[in-house]
Amino acid sequence: MKVTIYDVARKAGLSIATVSRVINGKGGVTPKSERKIRDAISKLGYLPDASAQGLASSLVNTIGLVLQGSVSAAYYTQFLDGAERAARERGFDLLLTSTYASPESFAKTIRTRHKVDGILFTSINEYIKPLYDAGFPLCYAGRRLPWDERHANVYGGFGGYRKEALSLLLSRGCKKIVYFEMIQTIAKETSRRNNEVIEDFIVTNGLSPEQVVYIEALTSRCDHAYGRLRELFSSPDRPDGIFVVEGTIAPTVYALLSQCGLTVPDDVKVVASIHEPDSGTLLRPALTAYLVNANKMGYNAAVKLIQIVQGGTPDDNLSYVPYDYIERGSV
């Protein structure tokens, strides 16, 4: 694994900003501290690449945001809005980009084109680690990865609100629950974590695997997904509860249940996660939901990234963004 400036700073017991000043010959560092840094560089075999030196000496005051889904989706819209506001307040521009080629090729391109000072990821994916290992400034949305010693993440409580949603349905008498998520692109990490949430919920509550039905589908195959839901809710042993991960598709779920001759919440209880406070208020009954503050996540992520870009230590208090529960009539 490539040695980065973060490794040098940790070995020397000094800040990244101080290490950067020594590497780039800017002065203002005590002889004792410089000796520590030079010693750490020697022991670790650190070699700063051209892109890292260029970033340290001349920022372009632009951060990139990797868009991993449709900009029309509520989560991405809110995350983007929060990130753009934080960047603007700090004199930075925000540049939208998307992943392409292999993770290694993407990392090399980002590092050598000098168009952005750092990168934001709206969720966890395989493109993060090559940039991280190269020491390039980044921040991602999701639970902190095991190898991330820089705490370069913001977290909105993924496992927390999803497990609470399932527990809520169980507490309201549901015997068979559907966990339904429509996603923009295939994300192995999301699928893995969803399965972990479901397995933990089943074990904790002493349920059988058949009592929770997991349906994950691409938006490009929504007809297939809704067809499966229609089949489930038309069966003799139909579910009596459903957790809709993205609240913007709740109206379609309501309509589908109505087509099956079922009413909410008498026949089927519905809970969702949303990213805007008013989402689901026009449904009848109004939608019970967990409000995940994607706008605040985007804002905090951009602030942390800019702190890293400017050579500081990211504020770990920005890492967790609490979610809220909104009780309405659908459960």
C-alpha positions as CSV (number, residue, x, y, z in Angstrom):
1,M,0.0,0.0,0.0
2,K,1.3,3.4,-0.9
3,V,2.6,5.6,2.0
4,T,0.6,8.9,2.2
5,I,1.1,12.3,3.9
6,Y,-1.4,11.1,6.5
7,D,0.9,8.2,7.4
8,V,3.9,10.6,7.7
9,A,1.8,12.9,10.0
10,R,0.7,10.1,12.2
11,K,4.3,8.7,12.5
12,A,5.7,12.1,13.3
13,G,2.9,12.9,15.7
14,L,2.2,16.3,13.9
15,S,-0.5,17.8,11.8
16,I,-0.9,17.3,8.1
17,A,-0.5,21.0,7.6
18,T,2.9,21.0,9.3
19,V,4.0,18.0,7.3
20,S,2.8,19.7,4.1
21,R,4.9,22.8,4.9
22,V,8.1,20.8,5.2
23,I,7.4,18.8,2.1
24,N,6.8,21.9,0.1
25,G,9.6,24.0,1.6
26,K,7.3,26.7,3.0
27,G,9.2,27.1,6.3
28,G,7.5,28.2,9.6
29,V,8.3,24.8,11.2
30,T,10.6,24.4,14.2
31,P,13.8,22.4,13.7
32,K,12.6,19.8,16.1
33,S,9.4,19.2,14.2
34,E,11.2,19.2,10.9
35,R,13.6,16.5,12.1
36,K,10.6,14.4,13.2
37,I,9.0,14.8,9.8
38,R,12.2,14.0,7.9
39,D,12.8,11.0,10.1
40,A,9.2,9.7,9.5
41,I,9.6,10.3,5.7
42,S,12.9,8.3,5.7
43,K,11.5,5.4,7.8
44,L,8.3,5.1,5.8
45,G,9.9,5.6,2.4
46,Y,7.4,8.4,1.6
47,L,7.6,9.9,-1.9
48,P,5.2,12.8,-2.6
49,D,3.8,12.6,-6.2
50,A,3.4,15.6,-8.5
51,S,-0.3,15.9,-7.9
52,A,0.0,16.0,-4.1
53,Q,2.7,18.7,-4.3
54,G,0.6,20.7,-6.8
55,L,-2.4,20.6,-4.6
56,A,-0.4,21.6,-1.5
57,S,1.0,24.7,-3.2
58,S,-1.8,25.8,-5.5
59,L,-5.4,24.9,-4.9
60,V,-8.0,25.3,-7.6
61,N,-10.7,26.0,-5.0
62,T,-13.0,23.3,-6.5
63,I,-14.3,20.1,-5.0
64,G,-15.9,17.3,-7.0
65,L,-19.0,15.4,-6.2
66,V,-19.4,11.9,-7.7
67,L,-23.1,11.5,-8.7
68,Q,-24.0,7.8,-8.4
69,G,-27.7,8.1,-9.3
70,S,-30.2,10.4,-10.9
71,V,-30.0,14.0,-9.9
72,S,-33.8,14.0,-9.7
73,A,-33.8,11.5,-6.8
74,A,-34.6,13.2,-3.5
75,Y,-31.4,11.9,-1.7
76,Y,-29.0,13.2,-4.4
77,T,-30.9,16.5,-4.8
78,Q,-30.7,17.2,-1.1
79,F,-27.1,16.0,-0.7
80,L,-26.0,18.1,-3.7
81,D,-27.8,21.2,-2.4
82,G,-26.2,20.9,1.0
83,A,-22.7,20.3,-0.4
84,E,-23.0,23.3,-2.9
85,R,-24.1,25.6,-0.1
86,A,-21.1,24.6,2.2
87,A,-18.7,25.0,-0.7
88,R,-20.0,28.4,-1.7
89,E,-19.8,29.7,1.9
90,R,-16.1,28.7,1.9
91,G,-15.2,30.2,-1.5
92,F,-15.1,26.8,-3.3
93,D,-16.9,25.7,-6.5
94,L,-18.6,22.3,-6.8
95,L,-18.0,20.2,-9.9
96,L,-20.3,17.2,-10.7
97,T,-18.7,14.1,-12.1
98,S,-19.4,10.4,-12.4
99,T,-17.4,7.2,-12.0
100,Y,-16.0,5.7,-15.2
101,A,-13.5,3.0,-16.3
102,S,-11.8,1.0,-13.5
103,P,-11.5,2.4,-10.0
104,E,-7.7,2.6,-10.5
105,S,-8.0,4.5,-13.8
106,F,-10.6,6.8,-12.3
107,A,-8.3,7.6,-9.3
108,K,-5.3,8.3,-11.6
109,T,-7.4,10.6,-13.8
110,I,-8.8,12.6,-10.8
111,R,-5.3,12.9,-9.3
112,T,-3.4,14.1,-12.4
113,R,-5.9,16.4,-14.1
114,H,-5.7,19.0,-11.3
115,K,-9.4,20.0,-11.9
116,V,-10.5,19.4,-8.3
117,D,-8.9,19.6,-4.9
118,G,-10.9,16.8,-3.4
119,I,-13.8,14.4,-4.1
120,L,-17.2,13.8,-2.4
121,F,-18.9,10.4,-2.7
122,T,-22.6,10.2,-2.0
123,S,-22.4,6.5,-1.0
124,I,-19.8,3.8,-0.5
125,N,-18.4,2.1,-3.5
126,E,-15.2,0.5,-4.9
127,Y,-13.9,3.8,-6.3
128,I,-13.1,5.2,-2.9
129,K,-10.2,3.1,-1.8
130,P,-7.7,3.8,-4.7
131,L,-8.1,7.5,-4.1
132,Y,-7.8,7.1,-0.4
133,D,-4.7,4.9,-0.7
134,A,-3.1,7.6,-2.9
135,G,-3.7,10.2,-0.2
136,F,-6.1,12.2,-2.3
137,P,-8.6,14.3,-0.2
138,L,-12.0,12.7,-0.1
139,C,-15.2,12.4,2.0
140,Y,-17.9,9.8,1.6
141,A,-21.4,9.2,2.9
142,G,-21.8,6.0,4.9
143,R,-20.6,4.2,8.0
144,R,-16.8,4.6,8.4
145,L,-15.0,1.9,6.5
146,P,-12.7,-0.4,8.6
147,W,-9.5,0.9,7.0
148,D,-10.4,4.6,7.1
149,E,-8.1,6.0,9.8
150,R,-8.9,9.6,8.7
151,H,-12.6,9.5,9.6
152,A,-13.4,10.8,6.1
153,N,-17.1,10.1,6.3
154,V,-20.5,11.4,7.2
155,Y,-23.2,9.0,8.4
156,G,-26.9,9.3,8.4
157,G,-27.8,6.3,10.5
158,F,-28.3,3.7,7.7
159,G,-28.6,0.7,9.9
160,G,-30.4,2.5,12.7
161,Y,-33.5,3.9,11.0
162,R,-33.9,0.8,8.8
163,K,-33.9,-1.5,11.7
164,E,-36.2,0.9,13.6
165,A,-38.6,0.9,10.7
166,L,-38.8,-2.9,10.7
167,S,-39.2,-2.9,14.5
168,L,-42.0,-0.4,14.3
169,L,-44.0,-2.6,11.9
170,L,-43.4,-5.6,14.2
171,S,-44.6,-3.6,17.2
172,R,-47.8,-2.7,15.4
173,G,-48.7,-6.3,14.9
174,C,-47.2,-7.1,11.5
175,K,-46.4,-10.8,11.0
176,K,-44.8,-10.7,7.6
177,I,-42.9,-7.6,6.4
178,V,-41.6,-6.5,3.0
179,Y,-38.3,-4.6,2.9
180,F,-38.5,-2.8,-0.5
181,E,-35.7,-0.7,-2.0
182,M,-35.6,0.7,-5.5
183,I,-32.0,1.7,-6.4
184,Q,-30.5,3.8,-9.3
185,T,-27.4,1.6,-9.8
186,I,-26.2,-1.7,-8.6
187,A,-24.3,-1.2,-5.3
188,K,-22.9,-4.3,-3.7
189,E,-22.2,-2.5,-0.4
190,T,-25.8,-1.4,-0.1
191,S,-27.1,-4.9,-0.7
192,R,-24.7,-6.3,1.8
193,R,-25.6,-3.9,4.5
194,N,-29.4,-4.3,3.8
195,N,-28.9,-8.1,4.3
196,E,-27.0,-7.4,7.6
197,V,-29.9,-5.2,8.9
198,I,-32.5,-7.8,8.0
199,E,-30.5,-10.7,9.4
200,D,-29.9,-8.9,12.7
201,F,-33.6,-7.9,12.9
202,I,-34.7,-11.5,12.4
203,V,-32.2,-12.9,15.0
204,T,-32.9,-10.2,17.6
205,N,-36.7,-10.8,17.4
206,G,-36.6,-14.6,17.1
207,L,-38.3,-14.5,13.7
208,S,-38.1,-17.0,10.8
209,P,-36.4,-15.8,7.6
210,E,-39.8,-16.1,5.8
211,Q,-41.2,-13.3,7.9
212,V,-39.1,-10.6,6.1
213,V,-39.1,-10.5,2.3
214,Y,-36.3,-8.4,0.8
215,I,-36.9,-6.9,-2.6
216,E,-34.2,-4.8,-4.2
217,A,-34.6,-3.6,-7.7
218,L,-33.1,-1.2,-10.2
219,T,-35.3,1.7,-11.3
220,S,-34.8,0.5,-14.8
221,R,-36.6,-2.7,-13.9
222,C,-39.4,-1.1,-11.8
223,D,-42.2,-3.0,-13.7
224,H,-40.7,-6.3,-12.6
225,A,-40.3,-5.1,-9.0
226,Y,-43.9,-3.9,-8.8
227,G,-45.1,-7.1,-10.5
228,R,-43.4,-9.0,-7.7
229,L,-45.1,-6.8,-5.1
230,R,-48.5,-7.3,-6.7
231,E,-47.9,-11.1,-6.6
232,L,-47.0,-11.0,-2.9
233,F,-49.9,-8.9,-1.8
234,S,-52.4,-10.9,-3.8
235,S,-51.3,-14.2,-2.3
236,P,-53.1,-16.0,0.6
237,D,-50.2,-15.5,3.0
238,R,-49.7,-11.9,2.0
239,P,-47.5,-9.5,4.0
240,D,-49.2,-7.1,6.4
241,G,-46.4,-4.5,6.5
242,I,-44.0,-2.9,4.1
243,F,-40.9,-0.7,4.6
244,V,-40.4,1.5,1.6
245,V,-36.8,2.7,1.7
246,E,-37.4,5.6,-0.7
247,G,-40.5,7.6,0.2
248,T,-40.9,9.1,-3.2
249,I,-42.2,5.7,-4.5
250,A,-44.7,5.4,-1.7
251,P,-47.6,6.8,-3.8
252,T,-47.0,3.9,-6.3
253,V,-47.0,1.4,-3.4
254,Y,-50.3,2.8,-2.1
255,A,-51.9,2.5,-5.6
256,L,-50.6,-1.0,-6.0
257,L,-52.1,-2.0,-2.6
258,S,-55.4,-0.5,-3.6
259,Q,-55.4,-2.5,-6.8
260,C,-55.0,-5.6,-4.7
261,G,-58.1,-4.6,-2.7
262,L,-56.1,-3.6,0.4
263,T,-56.2,-0.5,2.6
264,V,-53.6,1.3,4.5
265,P,-53.1,0.8,7.5
266,D,-56.0,-1.6,8.2
267,D,-54.7,-4.4,5.9
268,V,-51.2,-3.3,5.3
269,K,-49.1,-0.9,7.4
270,V,-46.6,1.3,5.6
271,V,-43.5,3.1,6.8
272,A,-40.8,4.8,4.6
273,S,-37.6,6.8,4.8
274,I,-37.7,10.3,3.3
275,H,-35.3,13.2,2.6
276,E,-37.8,16.1,2.7
277,P,-40.0,16.8,5.7
278,D,-43.2,17.2,3.6
279,S,-42.7,14.0,1.6
280,G,-45.8,11.8,2.0
281,T,-48.0,14.4,3.7
282,L,-50.5,14.4,0.7
283,L,-51.1,10.6,0.8
284,R,-54.2,9.4,2.5
285,P,-53.4,8.3,5.2
286,A,-50.3,10.4,5.5
287,L,-47.1,8.5,5.4
288,T,-45.3,7.6,8.6
289,A,-41.6,8.0,7.9
290,Y,-38.0,8.4,9.1
291,L,-36.5,11.7,7.9
292,V,-32.9,11.2,6.8
293,N,-31.3,14.6,6.5
294,A,-29.4,14.3,3.2
295,N,-29.0,18.0,2.9
296,K,-27.1,18.2,6.2
297,M,-25.1,15.2,5.2
298,G,-24.0,16.9,2.0
299,Y,-23.2,20.1,3.9
300,N,-21.1,18.3,6.6
301,A,-19.3,16.2,4.0
302,A,-18.3,19.3,2.0
303,V,-17.1,21.1,5.2
304,K,-15.0,18.0,6.2
305,L,-13.5,17.7,2.7
306,I,-12.5,21.4,2.6
307,Q,-10.9,21.1,6.0
308,I,-8.8,18.2,4.7
309,V,-8.0,20.0,1.4
310,Q,-6.8,23.0,3.4
311,G,-4.4,20.9,5.4
312,G,-6.4,20.7,8.6
313,T,-7.9,17.8,10.6
314,P,-11.6,17.1,9.8
315,D,-14.0,17.8,12.6
316,D,-15.3,14.4,13.7
317,N,-18.4,16.1,15.3
318,L,-19.6,16.5,11.7
319,S,-19.5,12.8,11.0
320,Y,-23.0,11.8,12.4
321,V,-26.2,13.4,11.1
322,P,-29.2,12.3,13.3
323,Y,-32.4,11.1,11.6
324,D,-35.9,12.0,12.9
325,Y,-39.1,9.9,13.2
326,I,-42.4,11.4,12.0
327,E,-45.5,9.6,13.2
328,R,-48.5,9.9,10.8
329,G,-51.4,7.6,9.8
330,S,-49.9,4.8,7.7
331,V,-49.0,2.5,10.6
